Amino acid sequence: MEPRVNVAVIYYSATGHIAEIAKEIAETAEKAGAEVRLRKVAELAPLAAVDANPAWAANAAATADIPLATAEDLIWANAVIMGSPTRFGNISSQLKQFLDTLGPVWQQGLLADKVYSGFTSTGTLHGGHESTLLALSHTFHHFGGIVVAPGYTHPDKWRDGNPYGTSHYDAGGTQPVDDTTRAAARAQADRVVKVARAVRAGSAAGS
Ligand SMILES: Cc1cc2nc3c(=O)[nH]c(=O)nc-3n(C[C@H](O)[C@H](O)[C@H](O)COP(=O)(O)O)c2cc1C
């Protein structure tokens, strides 16, 4: 029997693009047989800033029921897939703040030996897809994670073209998450589940 894998999909999203990709990844991982937790990180911006932007306010309302991520979600997971919009070529402060709360569990070695993978979304075509995903992976390396990039391991990866992780281009907020991005997200989720399962099977055989 295939080993069971737990997948935590943890994200920050202001105007909803990352939230959409996160949902696609979570649903795909579930279809692949994983136990899935879909979690958002806490908003740090003032409520007035959120309310002043209709897309931001709409996403906050639409995702109000999604639980907030905790350190326990990572401890529980065999694989963690994290997403953040590009912010000046880097991850958002909201996701970074969550990562910065993980020091105590990191220190106990509880974040190591898991599969990690990332996804992003940008407003411009060359505005930081790769730099954001690589920045996110810095933290995965510090955790002692097994970083799983999608590469070009699936035909759909030749469509979105980003081997570092799923990345969407929202064209200044005018381009909703489309089939190219969703297909890349599904390929990434399937690959993460497959590798996490192999890691679990290997560690069970080795123990
Ligand atoms: C403060 C700020 C900084 C941003 N920096 C970049 C950037 O460096 N490059 C880029 O292409 N888009 C940038 N964007 C656009 C977002 O990354 C893009 O709209 C993303 O798809 C939003 O994801 P979300 O809808 O999940 O919040 C920035 C947006 C904000 C608000």
The ligand as an ORCA input file, in Angstrom:
! r2SCAN-3c Opt
* xyz 0 1
  C       3.901     46.415     -2.758
  C       3.814     45.614     -4.011
  C       4.977     45.217     -4.639
  C       4.916     44.489     -5.823
  N       6.097     44.156     -6.432
  C       6.058     43.528     -7.621
  C       7.266     43.214     -8.313
  O       8.371     43.429     -7.841
  N       7.157     42.654     -9.544
  C       5.956     42.378    -10.129
  O       5.923     41.900    -11.267
  N       4.794     42.618     -9.465
  C       4.820     43.178     -8.247
  N       3.646     43.422     -7.564
  C       2.372     42.881     -8.108
  C       1.940     41.572     -7.434
  O       3.033     40.712     -7.230
  C       0.926     40.831     -8.326
  O      -0.174     41.680     -8.587
  C       0.448     39.521     -7.732
  O      -0.163     38.749     -8.761
  C      -0.551     39.715     -6.601
  O      -0.895     38.444     -6.054
  P      -2.223     38.345     -5.143
  O      -3.374     38.717     -6.045
  O      -2.293     36.924     -4.698
  O      -2.057     39.290     -4.019
  C       3.674     44.121     -6.370
  C       2.510     44.499     -5.721
  C       2.570     45.229     -4.548
  C       1.286     45.624     -3.859
*
